[in-house]
């Protein structure tokens, strides 16, 4: 069984996948590393806190006794909810949206999501710079995307209830629901001043991590056009990676095996576009696996814990795309494992980055399952690119900045302006 480390590598916005499930679950990574010298704040099943913590629990128990004795509506007293609320509150005091507690159902939803199928609207939530619940990105083809949800949208209300003061888990709990039911969201689109009301019918979301193709193009300095039958045109491969989940490595291998013969079979093959836009991340080991497809040797990512110890994670396998030119597409929805891959390929001079500045999530969370089915995701370190860059709250700045043109791209949705620029770079 693989250990899991959250790599919801996105800070300022916590990536939470709204689907019947918990979105920032996409931010969970797996590594086989044991963190040394780690001491929890409160030890379970111990009457006293650790020796290095000056913590008097007497006020907490005094308040619980007061509630049990004097609260007017005894039917509202749920000891399990009180316990879970206390744990959540304690973690919130760290002022770290990535350190979170998940009750049993939320924990189950998370694991279901990582398996690639869940029920909900299909959007990833987070906290923006104003600490408001916002959409990081809708999932490709999801009800959220079809309803008009966009990256950067602020969620003002859910079914008429204001989200002001809500935590991310609270928001997810309100938005998720059974397939076929409707949720009404009031959203404020990025850079707009008037809110919009959207009704979204929940559905089963199946997340396919990897899609791709090999096509021929004729390009000018201004645009590119696909050519069905053109022996002299430039051949370009495209792979869209939407997340790093349970099936990503398997899907990636199948896609490469399918596309590679077409790549090497073309005399005019120019290179590959790796599309990581709106990819909120996932398993850390998968990020190393994908990056190793393009990098021959060396370090992919490093982890640094709270004790100053550093662990390097090098290339993990022999890739077959070690010499082809690569362009990576990123935007503000590219986070976590997406930034690891992007940073590694650029630091190793294997790719240039095109698009918009990435999310900027540079910490690692360790999820630990508890006996009652709940789990805690605790920030245990930060990750660095091979050159030692920490992207937290800054993101990766693209080598070529191209802002997504919504109007222009709507005319050719399968060949938007950022993708066209990437193809132009390969074929110039």
N, C-alpha and C positions, 0 to 999 in steps of 0.2 A: 504493500500500500504506500502510495506516495504521500509525503508530507505536503501540506499546503501552505503557501505563503502568499498573502494578498499582494497583488501587484496592480491594484487599481491605480495605476500610476497617474494620477491626476489630482492636482491639489488646487485649491480655490473652488473647484467643482468636485464634489464627491460623486463618483460614477455609480449611479444606482439604476439598475435595469428594472423598469416598471413593466412588469408583465405579470402575471399572477404572482410575480416574484419580486425579489429584492434586487434592485439593479446594481448597486455597487458591488454585488457579488461578482460581477464580471471582473472586478478588481482582485481576484484571488489568484495567487501564484503558488507554484509547488517547487520546493527545492529540498534536497536531502541533507540539509545542514542543521546541526544542533547549535543553538545560541548559548554561549558560555556565560557564566556569572550572572544569569538573569534572576532577579528577585521580584516576585509579584507584590503589588501594593497590599493586597489582603489575601491571606492564605486561607483556602477553603478548609473547613473542618478544624480550624484552630481558633481557640478562644482569644488569643492575643495576636496582634500584628507582628510583622518581622521586627527584629531587634533594631534595625536602622530606621524604623518609622515611628514617629511620635503620634500615635493615633488612639484617641480615647473614644471607644464605641458607646460609652454610657448614654450620651444624648440621643443617639439613634434608638436604642432600646427603650429609653424613657418616652420618646415620642410614640413608638409603636404601642407601648402600654397605654398611653393616653388615648390614642385612637381607639384601641380595643375597648377601653372603659367608657369613653365619653362621646364618641362620634354618634350623631343622632340616628343615622340610617345604617344599621348593622348589616343590612343586605348588600351594601356597597363594599364591605370589607372583604377583600380577596387577598389572602396572605401571599399567594404566588405572584399576583400582579404587583403587590407591594415590594416583594423581593426583587423582581425583574426591574421595576422602576428604580429601586435604590441602586442596583448595579449600573443601569443605564446612566443615572444621574452622576454616579461616581466617575464613570468614564468620560462623560461630557465635561467634567471639570478640567480635563486635560486640554481642552480647547483644540482637539484634534478630531475632525470629522471622520477620519479613517479608522479610529479606534472605537469600535462599536460592539454592542451586545445584541445578539439575535435570539429571541425566544424560539422554542422548538419549531413552530410552523414556518417562521421566516427562515430558519436554518435549512429546513427541508426544501423550501422554495428555491433557496440559493443553489442547493445541490442539483435540483431538477433543472434550473437554468443552465448550469455549467454543462449539463448533459446534452444541451442543445434544443430542448423543447419545453415550453411553459405556456401558461395562459395569462393574457393581459393585453396591454395596448402596444407594447414593444417600443419603449423609449427609455433612455438612460438619463437619470436625474443627478443633479449635483447641487453644490452651493456656489453661487457666483461671488464676485468680489465684495458684494454688499451683504453677503451671508443670507441671500434669498434662494429659495428652492428654484432651480432652473433646469432646463433640458440641455444635456450635453449633446445628444444626437438621437434621432429616431433610428430604429433598426430598419435595414433595407426591406421594403415591401410590407412593413408593419401597418396596422390600423392607424397608429400615430402618424406615420409618414403620409399615408393617404389622406388623413384628415387635415393636414397642413401644419403639423408640429414641425418646428425647425430648431436647429442648434442655436442655443442662446436664449430661447424663449423662457421667460420667467413665469412660473406657475403661481397665479394670484389667488385662485380659488378652486376648490374641488367640490362639485355638486352644490355650489352656492356658499360653501364655507371658506372663509378666508384662511390662507395658509400662513398668515403672519404669526410668527412664533413657533411654527411647527418644526419638528425635527424631520430628518429624512425618513426614518422608519415610519413615523406617523403619516407622512405624505404618501409613502408607498402603500401603506395599509389602506388608505382611503381610495387610492386609484385602482388598485388591483381588484380582481373579482372574477366570477365565473364567465366562461365563454358565452357570448350572446347577449350579455348584459351591457348596459350603456353607462358611461361615466361622462359627466359634463365638466369641462375644464375652462377656466378663464385664464387666458395667457396674454402676456405682453411680448410681442415679437421684438427681437433685438433691433435697437435703433428706431423704434416706433414709440409714440406717446399715447396711443389709444389702444385699449385692450380688446381682445377678440374672444368670443365664446365659441367653443367647439364641443360637439357631441361625438364621442368615440365609442364604437361598439367593440367590446373586448373579444379577443379571438385566441386560438391556439397559435403560438408563435414558434415556428421551427427555424432555428438559426443554422444556416449552412455557412461554415466558416470561410470556405474557399470557393471562388468562381474564377473563370479565366477564359482566354481565347488567344488565337494567333490570327492576325489579319494583315492585309496589304493596304498601304496608304500612299496617297500622293499629297505632298505638303508644299505650301508656299510659306512665305515669312509671316503670313497672317493667320493661316488656318490649315487644317488637314482634312482630307476626305477619304473615306473608305472606298477601296476599289475591289470589286468582286473578282474580276478576271484581268489581272495586270502583271504579267511576268517580270516587267522591269520596275515595278513599284517596290517601295521599301516594305519589308516585313517586320512587324512589331508584335511582341507578346505582351499580354496584360494579365495580371493576377490581382484579384480583389480579395483582401483578407479582412473579414469583418470583426473577428474576435479571436482570442486565444483560449479555446475551451477544450473539453474532454476529447473531441474528435478532430481537432485541428491538425495534428501531425499526420493522422491517417488520411484526411482529406487532402492535405498538402502533397503528400507523397503520390497519391493517385492523380492529382492534377499535374504534377511535374512529369510523371510517367506518360501522361496523355499528351502534353504540349511539347515536350522536349524533342521528339522525332520531327515534329513540324518545324521547330526552330532550326535545328541543324540541317533539315532538308531544304531550306530556302537559301539560295545563293545571295539573296539580298537582305538577310536577317540583320537587323540593326540593334536589337536589344530588348529589354523587358521593363515594363512599367509596373511597379509594385504599389498598389493603391492601399494605403493605410488610413485614409480619411475616415473620420467618425468611428475609428476602431478604439474602443475604450480599454482594451487590454485583456488580461486574463492570466493564464499560467506562465510563470517565469521560465520554467523549463522549456515551454513551447517557444518562447521568444529566442532562447539560445538555439533551439533546434532549427528554427526558420533562418536566423542569421547565419548559422553554420552552412546553409545551402550556398552562400555567396562568399564567405570568408574562409580562406585556406587554413590559417593558423592564427594563434594569438588569443587575446582576451575579448570576450563579448560584453561582459558587464561585471562590475564589482559591487560587493555589499559591505557596508561599514555599520557596525553596531554601536550601541551606546557606550561601550568600553574602549572604543577606538580601534577595535580589531577589524581587519579587512579580509574579505574572502573573494578571490578572483574566480570567475566562471568562464573557462576558455571554450573554444570551438569544441563541439561535442561529437561531430561526425564528419565524414567525407562528403561534401556537397558536389553536385554536378554542374552548378551554374557559377563556377568560380571565376570565369574569365569574361563572361558576357557583360556588356554595358548595362547599367541599371539606373533608373530614375525612380525615386520614392516620392509619392504624393502624400502630403500631410496637411492637416488643418487643426483648428482649435478643438476638434473632437478626437484627435489622435492622442492617446494617453497611455501611460503605464507601459505594458509590454510593447506597444506600438513605438513608443519613444526609445525603448531599449534597442529594438531592431534598427530604427532609423539612425540613432546615434552611433551604433556599432558600425553600420555600413558606411556612414560618412567618415568616422574616425579612421577606419581602415582604408579610406579612399576607394571604396567599392561602389559608391553611389553619390549622386547629388540629390538634394531635397528641393522639391518644388511645391508651392502652395502657400499656406499661411502658418504662422507660429503655432506650434502644438500646445497641448493643454498644460503641461508642466506639473507632473506628479512624480516626485522622486523619493517617496518613502515606501517601505515594505511592511505589510501586515501579516502576522501569523495567526491564522484561525485555529482555535482549539475547541474541539467538541467536548461538551460537558455531559455528565451522566444522565441528565434529564432530557437530553436531546437538543438543548440550547447550545450556543457557541459564542465565543468572544473573539473578535478580530483585533489584535493588538499591534500597534506600530512598533516594530522591533529594530528598525534600521533604515538606512537610506541606500539608494543605488547610484552608481556613477558610470558614465560612459567609459570606454577604453582610455580616453585621454584625461579622465578624472573630472569630467564636467558633471555638476549636479543640476538637473533641470528644474528642480522644485520651484514652483510659482513663476518660473521664467519660460519654460518650454524650450523647444528647439526652433531656432530661427531658420527659415528655409534659405537655401543658396540663391534661389530665384523666387521672389515673392510674386504670386499671382492671386489676386482676390477673386473668389468665386463670383461669376457674373450670372445672377439668377435668371435674368431676362434672356440673355443670349443662350444660356445652357438649356433653357426650357424648349427652345426650338430644336435642339439636338441632344436630348437627355442622355443618350448612350455615349455621347462624345462631347462632354462639357468643356468649357474653356480651359480649365486647369489640365484636364487630360490631353487636350489638343496641344497645349504648351509642352507637356512632357513628351509627346510623340515627336513634336518638332525638334526638341533637344536631341533625341536619339537619331533622327534622320537628317539633321543638318550637315 
